[in-house]
Amino acid sequence: MAIASPSVWQRIHRLWPALVLVAASASPALAHHGWTWAEDANAEITGTIVSARLGNPHGELTLAVGGAQWTVEVGQPWRNERAGLRDALLAQGVTLTVSGHRHRDPQRRVFKAERLVIDGKTYDLYPDRN
C-alpha cells in the first residue's frame, strides 16, 4: 500500500508559520535601510557635533547646524571602520562637513552621510557613490 504524499496545500499550511516569521522579521530591515527616503541630489552641511553613537544598525550623529539640530546617519560599523571613522573622531564639539543626501521631506532635518570631512581629512563611507 502506497503512502500518499502531502498535497501542496498541506505543505503550505505546515510552512505558513515560518513564512510569516521570515516576512515579519525582514519588514523592519527593509523599511529602515536604504536610500528611498533621501533626495537624489547631493548636498552638504557643516555643523558641530552635539552627540554621537556608532553601532548597529548604523551610526548616528546629532549636529548643530545654523541654530538647528540635524540627525546624520553614518554607516554600519564595518563601513565606518573601513573608512577609518572612529568614536574618538566624533567627540562633542568637533566641527565637520557632511556630504550626502537630505531627507525628501524638507521639514525633517535628517541627512544620510556618504562622506565626512574632519580637520581636512575625508572619511569616505560610500566610495562607490558620487
LOGU-308840 format. One record per residue: residue number from 0; residue in three letters; chain; x, y, z of N, C-alpha, C in turn. Coordinates in steps of 0.1 Angstrom, whole numbers, always signed. Each point is the difference from the previous one (the first is absolute). Example, Ala and Ser with C-alpha at 12.3 -4.5 7.8 and 13.67 -1.06 7.14 Angstrom:
REM LOGU-308840
node nr=0 rest=ala kette=A n_X=+132 n_Y=-57 n_Z=+78 ca_X=-9 ca_Y=+12 ca_Z=+0 c_X=+9 c_Y=+12 c_Z=+0 $
node nr=1 rest=ser kette=A n_X=-4 n_Y=+11 n_Z=-7 ca_X=+9 ca_Y=+11 ca_Z=+0 c_X=-8 c_Y=+11 c_Z=+8 $
REM end
This chain:
REM LOGU-308840
node nr=0 rest=met kette=A n_X=+8 n_Y=-12 n_Z=+0 ca_X=-8 ca_Y=+12 ca_Z=+0 c_X=+9 c_Y=+12 c_Z=+0 $
node nr=1 rest=ala kette=A n_X=-2 n_Y=+9 n_Z=-10 ca_X=+8 ca_Y=+12 ca_Z=-1 c_X=-6 c_Y=+11 c_Z=+9 $
node nr=2 rest=ile kette=A n_X=+10 n_Y=+7 n_Z=+6 ca_X=-4 ca_Y=+12 ca_Z=+9 c_X=-1 c_Y=+12 c_Z=-9 $
node nr=3 rest=ala kette=A n_X=-11 n_Y=+7 n_Z=+1 ca_X=-2 ca_Y=+12 ca_Z=-8 c_X=+9 c_Y=+11 c_Z=+5 $
node nr=4 rest=ser kette=A n_X=+6 n_Y=+7 n_Z=-9 ca_X=+8 ca_Y=+12 ca_Z=+4 c_X=-9 c_Y=+12 c_Z=+3 $
node nr=5 rest=pro kette=A n_X=+5 n_Y=+8 n_Z=+9 ca_X=-9 ca_Y=+12 ca_Z=+4 c_X=-3 c_Y=+9 c_Z=-12 $
node nr=6 rest=ser kette=A n_X=-12 n_Y=+5 n_Z=+0 ca_X=-3 ca_Y=+9 ca_Z=-11 c_X=+7 c_Y=+13 c_Z=+1 $
node nr=7 rest=val kette=A n_X=+0 n_Y=+8 n_Z=-10 ca_X=+6 ca_Y=+13 ca_Z=+0 c_X=-6 c_Y=+8 c_Z=+11 $
node nr=8 rest=trp kette=A n_X=-13 n_Y=+0 n_Z=+2 ca_X=-6 ca_Y=+8 ca_Z=+10 c_X=+4 c_Y=-4 c_Z=+14 $
node nr=9 rest=gln kette=A n_X=+2 n_Y=-13 n_Z=+2 ca_X=+5 ca_Y=-5 ca_Z=+13 c_X=+14 c_Y=+5 c_Z=+3 $
node nr=10 rest=arg kette=A n_X=+8 n_Y=+0 n_Z=-11 ca_X=+14 ca_Y=+5 ca_Z=+2 c_X=+0 c_Y=+15 c_Z=+3 $
node nr=11 rest=ile kette=A n_X=-8 n_Y=+8 n_Z=-7 ca_X=-1 ca_Y=+14 ca_Z=+3 c_X=-5 c_Y=+2 c_Z=+14 $
node nr=12 rest=his kette=A n_X=-10 n_Y=-7 n_Z=+4 ca_X=-5 ca_Y=+1 ca_Z=+13 c_X=+10 c_Y=-2 c_Z=+11 $
node nr=13 rest=arg kette=A n_X=+9 n_Y=-10 n_Z=-2 ca_X=+11 ca_Y=-3 ca_Z=+9 c_X=+10 c_Y=+11 c_Z=+0 $
node nr=14 rest=leu kette=A n_X=+3 n_Y=+5 n_Z=-11 ca_X=+11 ca_Y=+10 ca_Z=-2 c_X=-5 c_Y=+14 c_Z=+4 $
node nr=15 rest=trp kette=A n_X=-13 n_Y=+3 n_Z=+0 ca_X=-6 ca_Y=+13 ca_Z=+3 c_X=+7 c_Y=+7 c_Z=+12 $
node nr=16 rest=pro kette=A n_X=+1 n_Y=-6 n_Z=+11 ca_X=+6 ca_Y=+8 ca_Z=+12 c_X=+14 c_Y=+4 c_Z=-3 $
node nr=17 rest=ala kette=A n_X=+8 n_Y=-8 n_Z=-7 ca_X=+13 ca_Y=+4 ca_Z=-3 c_X=+1 c_Y=+12 c_Z=-10 $
node nr=18 rest=leu kette=A n_X=-9 n_Y=-1 n_Z=-10 ca_X=-1 ca_Y=+11 ca_Z=-10 c_X=-4 c_Y=+13 c_Z=+7 $
node nr=19 rest=val kette=A n_X=-10 n_Y=-1 n_Z=+9 ca_X=-4 ca_Y=+13 ca_Z=+7 c_X=+12 c_Y=+5 c_Z=+8 $
node nr=20 rest=leu kette=A n_X=+7 n_Y=-8 n_Z=+7 ca_X=+11 ca_Y=+4 ca_Z=+8 c_X=+11 c_Y=+7 c_Z=-8 $
node nr=21 rest=val kette=A n_X=+3 n_Y=-6 n_Z=-11 ca_X=+10 ca_Y=+6 ca_Z=-9 c_X=-4 c_Y=+13 c_Z=-5 $
node nr=22 rest=ala kette=A n_X=-12 n_Y=+1 n_Z=-5 ca_X=-6 ca_Y=+13 ca_Z=-5 c_X=+0 c_Y=+10 c_Z=+11 $
node nr=23 rest=ala kette=A n_X=-4 n_Y=-3 n_Z=+11 ca_X=-1 ca_Y=+10 ca_Z=+11 c_X=+14 c_Y=+5 c_Z=+5 $
node nr=24 rest=ser kette=A n_X=+9 n_Y=-9 n_Z=+0 ca_X=+14 ca_Y=+4 ca_Z=+4 c_X=+7 c_Y=+8 c_Z=-10 $
node nr=25 rest=ala kette=A n_X=-3 n_Y=-2 n_Z=-13 ca_X=+6 ca_Y=+7 ca_Z=-11 c_X=-6 c_Y=+14 c_Z=-2 $
node nr=26 rest=ser kette=A n_X=-12 n_Y=+2 n_Z=+3 ca_X=-7 ca_Y=+13 ca_Z=-3 c_X=+6 c_Y=+12 c_Z=+7 $
node nr=27 rest=pro kette=A n_X=+3 n_Y=-1 n_Z=+13 ca_X=+7 ca_Y=+12 ca_Z=+6 c_X=+13 c_Y=+3 c_Z=-6 $
node nr=28 rest=ala kette=A n_X=+8 n_Y=-10 n_Z=-4 ca_X=+13 ca_Y=+3 ca_Z=-6 c_X=-2 c_Y=+6 c_Z=-14 $
node nr=29 rest=leu kette=A n_X=-9 n_Y=-5 n_Z=-7 ca_X=-3 ca_Y=+6 ca_Z=-14 c_X=-5 c_Y=+14 c_Z=+1 $
node nr=30 rest=ala kette=A n_X=-8 n_Y=+3 n_Z=+10 ca_X=-6 ca_Y=+13 ca_Z=+1 c_X=+10 c_Y=+10 c_Z=+6 $
node nr=31 rest=his kette=A n_X=+9 n_Y=-5 n_Z=+8 ca_X=+10 ca_Y=+10 ca_Z=+6 c_X=+12 c_Y=+3 c_Z=-9 $
node nr=32 rest=his kette=A n_X=+5 n_Y=-10 n_Z=-6 ca_X=+13 ca_Y=+2 ca_Z=-7 c_X=-3 c_Y=+5 c_Z=-15 $
node nr=33 rest=gly kette=A n_X=+10 n_Y=+4 n_Z=-6 ca_X=-1 ca_Y=+5 ca_Z=-13 c_X=+0 c_Y=+15 c_Z=-1 $
node nr=34 rest=trp kette=A n_X=-2 n_Y=+5 n_Z=-12 ca_X=+1 ca_Y=+14 ca_Z=-3 c_X=-13 c_Y=+5 c_Z=-6 $
node nr=35 rest=thr kette=A n_X=-11 n_Y=-7 n_Z=+1 ca_X=-12 ca_Y=+4 ca_Z=-6 c_X=-6 c_Y=+13 c_Z=+6 $
node nr=36 rest=trp kette=A n_X=+3 n_Y=+2 n_Z=+13 ca_X=-5 ca_Y=+12 ca_Z=+7 c_X=+8 c_Y=+13 c_Z=-4 $
node nr=37 rest=ala kette=A n_X=+11 n_Y=-2 n_Z=-6 ca_X=+9 ca_Y=+11 ca_Z=-2 c_X=-1 c_Y=+6 c_Z=-14 $
node nr=38 rest=glu kette=A n_X=+3 n_Y=+13 n_Z=-1 ca_X=+0 ca_Y=+7 ca_Z=-13 c_X=+10 c_Y=-7 c_Z=-9 $
node nr=39 rest=asp kette=A n_X=-2 n_Y=+2 n_Z=-13 ca_X=+10 ca_Y=-5 ca_Z=-10 c_X=+13 c_Y=+9 c_Z=+0 $
node nr=40 rest=ala kette=A n_X=-3 n_Y=+13 n_Z=+1 ca_X=+11 ca_Y=+9 ca_Z=-1 c_X=+10 c_Y=+0 c_Z=+12 $
node nr=41 rest=asn kette=A n_X=+13 n_Y=+1 n_Z=-3 ca_X=+10 ca_Y=+1 ca_Z=+10 c_X=-1 c_Y=+14 c_Z=+7 $
node nr=42 rest=ala kette=A n_X=+3 n_Y=+0 n_Z=+13 ca_X=+0 ca_Y=+13 ca_Z=+7 c_X=+11 c_Y=-1 c_Z=+10 $
node nr=43 rest=glu kette=A n_X=+3 n_Y=+11 n_Z=+7 ca_X=+10 ca_Y=+1 ca_Z=+10 c_X=-6 c_Y=+8 c_Z=+12 $
node nr=44 rest=ile kette=A n_X=+4 n_Y=-4 n_Z=+12 ca_X=-3 ca_Y=+9 ca_Z=+12 c_X=+13 c_Y=+0 c_Z=+8 $
node nr=45 rest=thr kette=A n_X=+2 n_Y=+10 n_Z=+7 ca_X=+11 ca_Y=+2 ca_Z=+9 c_X=-5 c_Y=+3 c_Z=+14 $
node nr=46 rest=gly kette=A n_X=+4 n_Y=-7 n_Z=+10 ca_X=-5 ca_Y=+3 ca_Z=+13 c_X=+9 c_Y=-5 c_Z=+11 $
node nr=47 rest=thr kette=A n_X=-4 n_Y=+1 n_Z=+12 ca_X=+7 ca_Y=-4 ca_Z=+12 c_X=-7 c_Y=-12 c_Z=+7 $
node nr=48 rest=ile kette=A n_X=+8 n_Y=-10 n_Z=+3 ca_X=-6 ca_Y=-12 ca_Z=+7 c_X=-5 c_Y=+3 c_Z=+13 $
node nr=49 rest=val kette=A n_X=-13 n_Y=-3 n_Z=+2 ca_X=-7 ca_Y=+1 ca_Z=+13 c_X=+1 c_Y=-14 c_Z=+7 $
node nr=50 rest=ser kette=A n_X=-2 n_Y=-10 n_Z=-7 ca_X=+1 ca_Y=-14 ca_Z=+5 c_X=+3 c_Y=-9 c_Z=-11 $
node nr=51 rest=ala kette=A n_X=+6 n_Y=-12 n_Z=+3 ca_X=+3 ca_Y=-10 ca_Z=-10 c_X=-2 c_Y=-14 c_Z=+6 $
node nr=52 rest=arg kette=A n_X=-4 n_Y=-9 n_Z=-9 ca_X=-1 ca_Y=-14 ca_Z=+4 c_X=+3 c_Y=-8 c_Z=-13 $
node nr=53 rest=leu kette=A n_X=+11 n_Y=-8 n_Z=+1 ca_X=+3 ca_Y=-9 ca_Z=-10 c_X=-4 c_Y=-14 c_Z=+4 $
node nr=54 rest=gly kette=A n_X=-6 n_Y=-8 n_Z=-9 ca_X=-4 ca_Y=-13 ca_Z=+4 c_X=-11 c_Y=-5 c_Z=-10 $
node nr=55 rest=asn kette=A n_X=-6 n_Y=-11 n_Z=+3 ca_X=-10 ca_Y=-6 ca_Z=-8 c_X=-14 c_Y=+7 c_Z=+2 $
node nr=56 rest=pro kette=A n_X=-8 n_Y=+1 n_Z=-10 ca_X=+2 ca_Y=-5 ca_Z=-14 c_X=+9 c_Y=+10 c_Z=-8 $
node nr=57 rest=his kette=A n_X=+1 n_Y=+12 n_Z=+5 ca_X=+10 ca_Y=+10 ca_Z=-6 c_X=+2 c_Y=+11 c_Z=+10 $
node nr=58 rest=gly kette=A n_X=+11 n_Y=+7 n_Z=-1 ca_X=+3 ca_Y=+11 ca_Z=+9 c_X=-9 c_Y=+12 c_Z=-2 $
node nr=59 rest=glu kette=A n_X=-1 n_Y=+9 n_Z=+10 ca_X=-9 ca_Y=+11 ca_Z=-1 c_X=+7 c_Y=+12 c_Z=+7 $
node nr=60 rest=leu kette=A n_X=+1 n_Y=+11 n_Z=-6 ca_X=+5 ca_Y=+13 ca_Z=+6 c_X=-11 c_Y=+10 c_Z=+1 $
node nr=61 rest=thr kette=A n_X=+0 n_Y=+8 n_Z=+10 ca_X=-8 ca_Y=+11 ca_Z=+1 c_X=+9 c_Y=+12 c_Z=-2 $
node nr=62 rest=leu kette=A n_X=-3 n_Y=+9 n_Z=-10 ca_X=+8 ca_Y=+11 ca_Z=-3 c_X=-8 c_Y=+13 c_Z=+3 $
node nr=63 rest=ala kette=A n_X=+7 n_Y=+10 n_Z=+5 ca_X=-5 ca_Y=+14 ca_Z=+1 c_X=+4 c_Y=+7 c_Z=-13 $
node nr=64 rest=val kette=A n_X=-10 n_Y=+3 n_Z=-8 ca_X=+2 ca_Y=+7 ca_Z=-13 c_X=-8 c_Y=+12 c_Z=-1 $
node nr=65 rest=gly kette=A n_X=+6 n_Y=+12 n_Z=+1 ca_X=-8 ca_Y=+13 ca_Z=-2 c_X=-11 c_Y=+1 c_Z=+10 $
node nr=66 rest=gly kette=A n_X=+2 n_Y=-4 n_Z=+12 ca_X=-11 ca_Y=+2 ca_Z=+10 c_X=-10 c_Y=-11 c_Z=+1 $
node nr=67 rest=ala kette=A n_X=+1 n_Y=-10 n_Z=-9 ca_X=-9 ca_Y=-12 ca_Z=+0 c_X=+8 c_Y=-13 c_Z=+2 $
node nr=68 rest=gln kette=A n_X=-7 n_Y=-10 n_Z=+5 ca_X=+7 ca_Y=-13 ca_Z=+1 c_X=-4 c_Y=-9 c_Z=-11 $
node nr=69 rest=trp kette=A n_X=+10 n_Y=-7 n_Z=-5 ca_X=-2 ca_Y=-9 ca_Z=-11 c_X=+5 c_Y=-14 c_Z=+5 $
node nr=70 rest=thr kette=A n_X=-8 n_Y=-10 n_Z=-5 ca_X=+4 ca_Y=-14 ca_Z=+2 c_X=+7 c_Y=-5 c_Z=-12 $
node nr=71 rest=val kette=A n_X=+13 n_Y=-5 n_Z=+1 ca_X=+8 ca_Y=-4 ca_Z=-11 c_X=+2 c_Y=-15 c_Z=+2 $
node nr=72 rest=glu kette=A n_X=-5 n_Y=-8 n_Z=-10 ca_X=+3 ca_Y=-14 ca_Z=+0 c_X=+13 c_Y=-3 c_Z=-6 $
node nr=73 rest=val kette=A n_X=+9 n_Y=-7 n_Z=+7 ca_X=+13 ca_Y=-4 ca_Z=-6 c_X=-1 c_Y=-15 c_Z=-3 $
node nr=74 rest=gly kette=A n_X=+11 n_Y=-6 n_Z=-3 ca_X=-1 ca_Y=-14 ca_Z=-5 c_X=-2 c_Y=-10 c_Z=+11 $
node nr=75 rest=gln kette=A n_X=-1 n_Y=-13 n_Z=-4 ca_X=+0 ca_Y=-11 ca_Z=+9 c_X=+14 c_Y=-1 c_Z=+6 $
node nr=76 rest=pro kette=A n_X=+2 n_Y=-8 n_Z=+11 ca_X=+13 ca_Y=+0 ca_Z=+6 c_X=+11 c_Y=-5 c_Z=-9 $
node nr=77 rest=trp kette=A n_X=-2 n_Y=-10 n_Z=-9 ca_X=+10 ca_Y=-4 ca_Z=-9 c_X=+4 c_Y=+11 c_Z=-10 $
node nr=78 rest=arg kette=A n_X=-10 n_Y=+8 n_Z=-4 ca_X=+2 ca_Y=+10 ca_Z=-10 c_X=+8 c_Y=+12 c_Z=+6 $
node nr=79 rest=asn kette=A n_X=-3 n_Y=+3 n_Z=+13 ca_X=+7 ca_Y=+11 ca_Z=+7 c_X=+14 c_Y=-4 c_Z=+2 $
node nr=80 rest=glu kette=A n_X=+2 n_Y=-13 n_Z=+4 ca_X=+14 ca_Y=-5 ca_Z=+2 c_X=+8 c_Y=+1 c_Z=-12 $
node nr=81 rest=arg kette=A n_X=-6 n_Y=-5 n_Z=-11 ca_X=+7 ca_Y=+0 ca_Z=-13 c_X=+4 c_Y=+14 c_Z=-4 $
node nr=82 rest=ala kette=A n_X=-8 n_Y=+10 n_Z=+3 ca_X=+3 ca_Y=+14 ca_Z=-4 c_X=+10 c_Y=+6 c_Z=+10 $
node nr=83 rest=gly kette=A n_X=+3 n_Y=-6 n_Z=+11 ca_X=+9 ca_Y=+5 ca_Z=+10 c_X=-7 c_Y=+9 c_Z=+10 $
node nr=84 rest=leu kette=A n_X=-13 n_Y=+0 n_Z=+1 ca_X=-8 ca_Y=+8 ca_Z=+9 c_X=-1 c_Y=-7 c_Z=+13 $
node nr=85 rest=arg kette=A n_X=+5 n_Y=+7 n_Z=+11 ca_X=+1 ca_Y=-6 ca_Z=+13 c_X=-8 c_Y=+9 c_Z=+10 $
node nr=86 rest=asp kette=A n_X=-5 n_Y=-6 n_Z=+11 ca_X=-7 ca_Y=+8 ca_Z=+10 c_X=+7 c_Y=+12 c_Z=+4 $
node nr=87 rest=ala kette=A n_X=+13 n_Y=-1 n_Z=+2 ca_X=+8 ca_Y=+11 ca_Z=+5 c_X=+0 c_Y=+13 c_Z=-9 $
node nr=88 rest=leu kette=A n_X=-3 n_Y=-3 n_Z=-13 ca_X=+0 ca_Y=+12 ca_Z=-9 c_X=-13 c_Y=+7 c_Z=+1 $
node nr=89 rest=leu kette=A n_X=-10 n_Y=-6 n_Z=+6 ca_X=-14 ca_Y=+6 ca_Z=+1 c_X=-4 c_Y=+5 c_Z=+13 $
node nr=90 rest=ala kette=A n_X=+10 n_Y=+7 n_Z=+7 ca_X=-2 ca_Y=+5 ca_Z=+13 c_X=-10 c_Y=+12 c_Z=-1 $
node nr=91 rest=gln kette=A n_X=-7 n_Y=+3 n_Z=+11 ca_X=-8 ca_Y=+12 ca_Z=+1 c_X=+8 c_Y=+12 c_Z=-2 $
node nr=92 rest=gly kette=A n_X=-5 n_Y=+9 n_Z=-9 ca_X=+7 ca_Y=+13 ca_Z=-2 c_X=+9 c_Y=+0 c_Z=-13 $
node nr=93 rest=val kette=A n_X=+2 n_Y=-12 n_Z=-6 ca_X=+7 ca_Y=-1 ca_Z=-12 c_X=-8 c_Y=+6 c_Z=-12 $
node nr=94 rest=thr kette=A n_X=+6 n_Y=+8 n_Z=-8 ca_X=-7 ca_Y=+5 ca_Z=-12 c_X=+4 c_Y=-8 c_Z=-12 $
node nr=95 rest=leu kette=A n_X=-10 n_Y=-4 n_Z=-8 ca_X=+2 ca_Y=-8 ca_Z=-12 c_X=-9 c_Y=+4 c_Z=-11 $
node nr=96 rest=thr kette=A n_X=+3 n_Y=-4 n_Z=-12 ca_X=-8 ca_Y=+2 ca_Z=-12 c_X=-5 c_Y=-14 c_Z=-4 $
node nr=97 rest=val kette=A n_X=-13 n_Y=-1 n_Z=-3 ca_X=-6 ca_Y=-13 ca_Z=-4 c_X=-5 c_Y=+2 c_Z=-15 $
node nr=98 rest=ser kette=A n_X=+4 n_Y=-9 n_Z=-8 ca_X=-4 ca_Y=-1 ca_Z=-14 c_X=-9 c_Y=-12 c_Z=-1 $
node nr=99 rest=gly kette=A n_X=-12 n_Y=+2 n_Z=-6 ca_X=-10 ca_Y=-11 ca_Z=-2 c_X=-13 c_Y=+5 c_Z=-5 $
node nr=100 rest=his kette=A n_X=-11 n_Y=-5 n_Z=+7 ca_X=-13 ca_Y=+3 ca_Z=-5 c_X=-9 c_Y=+4 c_Z=+11 $
node nr=101 rest=arg kette=A n_X=-8 n_Y=+10 n_Z=-2 ca_X=-10 ca_Y=+5 ca_Z=+10 c_X=-13 c_Y=-9 c_Z=-2 $
node nr=102 rest=his kette=A n_X=-8 n_Y=+1 n_Z=+11 ca_X=-13 ca_Y=-7 ca_Z=+0 c_X=-9 c_Y=+7 c_Z=-11 $
node nr=103 rest=arg kette=A n_X=-8 n_Y=-8 n_Z=-7 ca_X=-9 ca_Y=+5 ca_Z=-10 c_X=-10 c_Y=+10 c_Z=+6 $
node nr=104 rest=asp kette=A n_X=-4 n_Y=-2 n_Z=+13 ca_X=-9 ca_Y=+9 ca_Z=+6 c_X=+8 c_Y=+12 c_Z=+6 $
node nr=105 rest=pro kette=A n_X=-1 n_Y=+12 n_Z=-5 ca_X=+8 ca_Y=+11 ca_Z=+5 c_X=-2 c_Y=+4 c_Z=+14 $
node nr=106 rest=gln kette=A n_X=-11 n_Y=-5 n_Z=+6 ca_X=-3 ca_Y=+3 ca_Z=+14 c_X=+9 c_Y=-9 c_Z=+9 $
node nr=107 rest=arg kette=A n_X=+5 n_Y=-11 n_Z=-5 ca_X=+8 ca_Y=-9 ca_Z=+8 c_X=+15 c_Y=+3 c_Z=-2 $
node nr=108 rest=arg kette=A n_X=+7 n_Y=+2 n_Z=+11 ca_X=+14 ca_Y=+3 ca_Z=+0 c_X=+8 c_Y=-13 c_Z=+2 $
node nr=109 rest=val kette=A n_X=-1 n_Y=-8 n_Z=-11 ca_X=+7 ca_Y=-13 ca_Z=+0 c_X=+9 c_Y=+0 c_Z=-12 $
node nr=110 rest=phe kette=A n_X=+12 n_Y=-5 n_Z=+1 ca_X=+10 ca_Y=+0 ca_Z=-11 c_X=+7 c_Y=-14 c_Z=+0 $
node nr=111 rest=lys kette=A n_X=+1 n_Y=-6 n_Z=-12 ca_X=+7 ca_Y=-12 ca_Z=-1 c_X=+14 c_Y=+3 c_Z=-5 $
node nr=112 rest=ala kette=A n_X=+10 n_Y=-3 n_Z=+8 ca_X=+14 ca_Y=+3 ca_Z=-4 c_X=+7 c_Y=-10 c_Z=-9 $
node nr=113 rest=glu kette=A n_X=+6 n_Y=+6 n_Z=-11 ca_X=+9 ca_Y=-8 ca_Z=-8 c_X=+14 c_Y=+2 c_Z=+4 $
node nr=114 rest=arg kette=A n_X=+4 n_Y=+12 n_Z=+3 ca_X=+13 ca_Y=+4 ca_Z=+4 c_X=+0 c_Y=+10 c_Z=+11 $
node nr=115 rest=leu kette=A n_X=+10 n_Y=-1 n_Z=+9 ca_X=+2 ca_Y=+10 ca_Z=+11 c_X=+14 c_Y=+6 c_Z=-2 $
node nr=116 rest=val kette=A n_X=+1 n_Y=+13 n_Z=+2 ca_X=+13 ca_Y=+7 ca_Z=+0 c_X=+2 c_Y=+5 c_Z=+14 $
node nr=117 rest=ile kette=A n_X=+11 n_Y=-4 n_Z=+7 ca_X=+3 ca_Y=+4 ca_Z=+13 c_X=+15 c_Y=+4 c_Z=+0 $
node nr=118 rest=asp kette=A n_X=+2 n_Y=+13 n_Z=+4 ca_X=+14 ca_Y=+6 ca_Z=+0 c_X=+7 c_Y=-3 c_Z=-14 $
node nr=119 rest=gly kette=A n_X=-8 n_Y=+2 n_Z=-11 ca_X=+6 ca_Y=-1 ca_Z=-13 c_X=+2 c_Y=-14 c_Z=-5 $
node nr=120 rest=lys kette=A n_X=-3 n_Y=-10 n_Z=+8 ca_X=+1 ca_Y=-14 ca_Z=-5 c_X=-14 c_Y=-5 c_Z=-3 $
node nr=121 rest=thr kette=A n_X=-1 n_Y=-7 n_Z=-12 ca_X=-12 ca_Y=-6 ca_Z=-5 c_X=-2 c_Y=-14 c_Z=+4 $
node nr=122 rest=tyr kette=A n_X=-11 n_Y=-3 n_Z=+6 ca_X=-4 ca_Y=-14 ca_Z=+4 c_X=-11 c_Y=-4 c_Z=-10 $
node nr=123 rest=asp kette=A n_X=+4 n_Y=-9 n_Z=-10 ca_X=-10 ca_Y=-3 ca_Z=-10 c_X=-7 c_Y=-13 c_Z=+3 $
node nr=124 rest=leu kette=A n_X=-12 n_Y=+2 n_Z=+5 ca_X=-8 ca_Y=-12 ca_Z=+5 c_X=-6 c_Y=-8 c_Z=-12 $
node nr=125 rest=tyr kette=A n_X=-3 n_Y=+7 n_Z=-11 ca_X=-6 ca_Y=-7 ca_Z=-12 c_X=+9 c_Y=+4 c_Z=-12 $
node nr=126 rest=pro kette=A n_X=+12 n_Y=-6 n_Z=-2 ca_X=+9 ca_Y=+4 ca_Z=-11 c_X=-6 c_Y=-3 c_Z=-13 $
node nr=127 rest=asp kette=A n_X=-10 n_Y=-9 n_Z=-1 ca_X=-6 ca_Y=-3 ca_Z=-13 c_X=-11 c_Y=+10 c_Z=-4 $
node nr=128 rest=arg kette=A n_X=-4 n_Y=+9 n_Z=+9 ca_X=-10 ca_Y=+10 ca_Z=-4 c_X=+7 c_Y=+14 c_Z=-2 $
node nr=129 rest=asn kette=A n_X=-6 n_Y=+7 n_Z=-9 ca_X=+5 ca_Y=+14 ca_Z=-4 c_X=-4 c_Y=+10 c_Z=+10 $
REM end
